[in-house]
Amino acid sequence: MNKIILLFTLLLSSLLSRAQTFTLTDSMRQGAYGTAAWGDYDGDGRKDFVYIAQTMNVDSPDIFLVYHNTATGFVRLPQAFPMMFTPAASWADLDNDGKEDLIASGLVDSNKIHIYKSNGDGTFELINDTLPGLSAGSIAVADYNNDGLKDILATGFNNAGTASAYLFKGTGGFHFDTVPATLPGIYFSDVKWHDYDHDGRPDIAMTGIGLLSRTYIYHNEGNDSFSLASPYMNGGAGTVDWLDYDGDGWFDLLTAGNDSSGVQNFTDMYHNNGNGTFTMVTTNLPVFGEPVAADIADFNSDGKPDICLSGGNPDFIATFSAMALGSGTTNYNTTAFKQTDITNCIVAAADYDNDGDPDVLFGNYIYRNDGVPTGTKDVANPASDVSVYPNPAKEDLFIETPEKHLQLMLTDRSGRVLQQQKLLPGKNKIPLQQLAAGTYLLIFSNENKINVQSFVKQ
């Protein structure tokens, strides 16, 4: 065991000092002003995705496509979807049948929100519901009232041209009630759910242009009630993301974009103080403005959240993108990433090949994360024999392996061992109820071989 701990330490040191390798594996037709989202519509454990974008060629149709993730690559589904301009999209299992359904908003003949039920066979059924239409906004899904049914938060322009925010409470059977929550109307916006205070109820972060162009955090008080948290936060057209940058178990908030002046770009980090308040902290992150896209994932598998950014930035003019690797502090190791199409800023991270490290859909390209070559023979490739899912996980984590003598050690980011066990060949279930929300490491060892993967407990 001492040798395994030593190898683990050497591996983390190597991960911190080397750059990630991303390989282009697939591409879609080039578009503009689009969006994309990962989801598993057929429940096979592989991430599929939707890609919506306005055509760049007058002789080509606009793009609203769903791609199936198969064992041999991505395959475009034949079903046609009506185009939605200035779109937003998200996946969620709205009917609890184990297959994620598609929610999309945008301008069709008027502003719409469309819900497509996944039949699990590569076909989708448009659900006839009377949700108010929106465009130029964002969609986020969570069970905010813990009734076992998914709820939808959506922002954007309504059909009266008014900046709006709607909270739709799921009542079952793809039916929703509009909740009279006093949320600010915003457009060119981003919204995200997360339980930032560990009270068991997901809270809201949102930014966009509205009566006040700023970033808001709303605490979920229960009983369909939300209250604005402190302090005042800079914001506007841009993005928001939750992440635990310092590994203290409390998720902090990253926001980037163009502020209320319409001139000043910003990338700001707010530290979660653990008492319901947030404090802005100084970081060395590059300033990205509108257009901007970002996603959070542990790209180098060191147990610390990293940030992939795309958009307008004066320091990365060659690529208009950056990969910022986390250190557990407010200092990031930031390098240029892939070339961005500035008219189609999309960043969506997911482990589409189930090899233990997050890949990225970037604009109209898909890049596979090939990890960090360490040069250490005793450190095995995580793709070789271990599959971990889902990630993030809430109640249970599943680990599949063909190996007969694989040991598991679960640690926090400081290296403190929380659990040890021998894994059996096949599927192993790891209960997570005793763990607080945060990022954890899984250390797999077999004789002189070691794999390290990270996962997020929600």
Number of C-alpha atoms within 10 A of each C-alpha: 9 7 10 19 14 10 19 21 13 14 22 16 13 17 18 17 11 13 17 17 14 18 11 13 12 13 14 14 13 17 21 22 19 25 28 24 22 22 25 24 31 22 15 13 15 21 22 25 25 21 23 27 25 22 17 14 10 7 7 10 11 20 25 21 20 27 20 20 22 14 8 6 12 18 12 15 12 11 11 12 14 13 19 26 26 24 30 28 25 23 24 22 20 29 20 14 13 16 21 24 25 26 21 23 27 26 21 16 10 13 24 22 23 23 23 20 22 23 15 17 8 15 16 18 12 13 13 11 12 12 16 16 21 34 30 23 28 31 25 21 21 23 16 27 19 13 11 15 20 23 23 21 20 29 32 33 22 23 16 10 11 14 24 22 25 22 22 21 22 23 16 13 11 16 16 19 13 15 12 11 14 14 18 19 23 30 27 23 29 28 25 21 21 21 19 29 21 17 10 14 19 22 22 23 24 27 34 33 25 20 11 14 24 21 26 23 25 19 21 23 14 13 8 13 13 17 15 15 15 13 14 14 20 20 29 33 28 31 30 26 22 21 26 23 28 19 21 17 21 22 25 23 21 23 25 30 30 28 23 19 10 14 10 14 24 22 21 23 25 21 21 23 14 15 9 12 15 20 16 17 10 12 14 13 19 21 20 30 26 25 23 26 27 26 22 21 26 21 32 26 23 23 29 25 25 25 22 24 28 32 29 24 22 12 14 19 13 13 18 23 31 25 22 23 24 24 18 17 11 15 15 18 15 18 14 18 19 18 16 24 19 19 14 23 26 30 26 22 23 26 22 28 20 20 21 26 26 24 24 23 23 26 30 24 18 21 20 21 24 18 23 20 14 17 9 11 10 17 20 18 19 19 15 11 15 20 19 22 17 17 18 13 16 15 12 13 19 16 18 17 17 15 14 12 12 21 17 19 17 20 19 19 20 11 14 11 14 12 12 14 11 14 20 16 14 13 14 15 11 13 13 15 11 7 15 13 22 22 25 24 24 20 21 24 23 15 12 13 15 23 23 24 22 27 23 20 20 17
